[in-house]
């Protein structure tokens, strides 16, 4: 059965082209259609935006896509392929194209060439599943397929993006360009900067490896400080993405982090307290108990609206909207976002309510609103009761900094969260409930440090998180989340050791992580996240072992 269209496009790329994919994803998600285009029924009705766009993180060391990636591929209207020699060699990318073309031959494939040359023996940039047609079984034939590609180098980024948007909308690129010029102004500036980056690409990579060598001064003098650091930041962000893709983030679903929204249990306690004087609350409790959340939500909405209409105490009305938001979040985040925004406006001094307001804004992509709310929490927090909201607000600010490419802001926020985690881990060393959130700050901070080449700082942060996770795993050995957290932490610690030249120690730690991963794989063979972690570990161990063999094998005599 064909899945309904959920994504306007799926961006496929090799890991080496992740920077290009992130750039394209950002601009497509922020593109705005001209009013004269909106509503036209060409390749589906044209809307104001092109959202949502799915960006695949790239080759994770295996050919088969994860279930999430397959689902997104199935539910995408268009496949946009970042074409380069790296993608032409990638069996992972080729498989995604094969799946998309075989299941949806009527849907559009748009190749974007960023490097290489089609049909060139050494610089081929088209994967075989793009170059050739497929048979009815989805296998590659020897019959060439007509490929109409967009070339970012020849067209320039502005025109290339216009062509991609035009293909997605089913209109001409001239029409898109002429009617959406405002949306391309910043792209032109970005294009000039990227052109400089690409011109000096090899020199930049060399300069990064040499760190503060004298050559970097000459390089900065040629391409400009802003351009250089912009490129470095993109590389660092791509490195963080790769790290999380390979080893996984700390499994927040196993912490008390806000993965599934506000606590329904706390809302129920509050509703129960109000049920003594409000019959609709009592009825809502019965409905919640029987799982009829939508019906309960209607009653809670009526109570909250009545309190606002009757000019009841603003704090009491805010509480009613927070209770409503907690229940709304079960089925509809957009509705919960409105409820918590209403509560925050009515009671801007409620610390936890302000945090949830910020969190829902962040989930909706309203990062400025989220930043304002998180900072409000930081200004308000004054007691130990506020520690939870304060800690996660700082994590939230760090995540926003990362999403915007502002590594300085991300680092500062994660460091502040890490300092809190240090304090809280010492204050409650034997309380798993208080400890389980804390590894997240150390993991996030370590990732940023590692991506910036600050190996000692990364190692220190990872070690703190690992110590907490090891203790949690010992206290609850059947907890899958903590076992996966151990794999993740061991993998990160090993990376820092490897980067510092301690290959033997790194390999031994990876052996421990692999043993855990293999055990989990036997217990849960269907778990794609465990499979992904195990594949990454196997690849890293193989690399270390090959390097060790190369250094210990006797030299051949002439």
FENRA-V137344 format. One record per backbone hydrogen bond with DSSP energy under -0.5 kcal/mol. NH is the residue of the N-H (numbers start at 0). CO is the residue of the C=O. If there is no record, write none. Layout:
NH;CO
NH;CO
//
This chain:
5;74
6;74
7;51
8;51
9;77
10;53
11;9
11;79
16;13
17;14
20;16
21;17
22;18
23;19
24;20
25;21
26;22
27;23
28;24
29;25
30;26
30;27
32;47
36;33
37;33
38;45
39;36
41;39
41;43
42;168
43;41
45;39
49;27
49;30
53;8
54;52
55;10
55;53
69;65
70;66
71;67
72;68
73;69
74;70
75;72
76;6
78;107
79;9
79;77
80;78
80;109
81;11
81;79
82;80
82;111
83;124
87;83
88;84
89;85
90;88
93;89
94;90
95;91
96;92
97;93
98;94
99;95
100;96
101;97
102;98
103;99
106;103
107;76
109;78
110;108
110;147
111;80
112;110
112;149
113;82
114;82
116;122
119;116
123;119
126;124
129;126
130;126
131;127
132;142
134;138
137;134
140;132
143;141
144;130
147;145
148;146
149;110
151;112
151;149
152;112
154;150
155;151
159;155
160;156
161;157
162;158
163;159
164;160
165;161
166;162
167;163
168;164
169;165
170;165
175;171
176;172
177;173
178;174
179;175
180;177
182;179
183;179
183;180
184;180
184;181
187;183
188;184
189;185
190;186
191;187
192;188
193;189
194;190
195;191
196;192
197;193
198;194
199;195
200;197
203;199
204;200
205;201
206;202
207;203
208;204
209;205
210;206
210;207
212;209
215;212
216;212
216;213
217;213
218;214
219;215
220;216
221;217
221;218
222;218
223;219
227;223
228;224
229;225
230;226
231;227
232;228
233;229
234;230
235;231
236;232
237;233
238;234
239;235
240;236
241;237
242;238
243;239
244;240
245;241
246;242
247;242
247;243
251;249
253;250
254;251
256;251
258;256
266;262
267;263
268;264
269;265
270;266
271;267
272;268
273;269
274;270
275;272
276;273
277;273
280;277
281;277
282;278
283;279
284;280
285;281
286;282
287;283
288;284
289;285
290;287
291;286
292;290
295;291
296;292
297;293
298;294
299;295
300;296
301;297
302;298
303;299
304;300
305;301
306;302
307;303
308;304
309;305
310;307
311;306
316;312
317;313
318;314
319;315
320;316
321;317
322;318
323;319
324;320
325;321
326;322
327;323
328;324
329;326
330;327
331;327
335;331
336;332
337;333
338;334
339;335
340;336
341;337
342;338
343;339
344;340
345;341
346;342
349;346
350;348
353;349
354;350
355;351
356;352
357;353
358;354
359;355
360;356
361;357
362;358
363;359
364;361
365;360
366;364
369;365
370;366
371;367
372;368
373;369
374;370
375;371
376;372
377;373
378;374
379;375
380;376
385;382
386;383
389;385
390;386
391;387
392;388
393;389
394;390
395;391
396;392
397;393
398;394
399;395
400;396
401;397
402;398
403;399
404;401
405;400
406;404
409;405
410;406
411;407
412;408
413;409
414;410
415;411
416;412
417;413
418;414
419;415
420;416
421;417
422;418
423;419
424;420
425;421
426;422
427;423
428;425
430;427
431;429
433;430
434;430
435;431
437;434
438;434
439;436
440;437
441;437
442;438
443;439
444;440
445;441
446;442
447;443
448;444
449;445
450;446
451;447
452;449
453;448
454;452
457;453
458;454
459;455
460;456
461;457
462;458
463;459
464;460
465;461
466;462
467;463
468;464
469;465
470;466
471;467
472;468
473;469
474;470
475;471
476;473
478;475
479;477
482;478
483;479
484;480
485;481
486;482
487;483
488;484
489;485
490;486
491;487
492;488
493;489
494;490
495;491
496;492
497;493
498;494
499;495
500;497
501;496
502;500
505;501
506;502
507;503
508;504
509;505
510;506
511;507
512;508
513;509
514;510
515;511
516;512
517;513
518;514
519;515
520;516
521;517
522;518
523;519
526;523
527;525
530;526
531;527
532;528
533;529
534;530
535;531
536;532
537;533
538;534
539;535
540;536
541;537
542;538
543;539
544;540
545;541
546;542
547;543
548;544
549;545
550;546
551;547
552;548
//
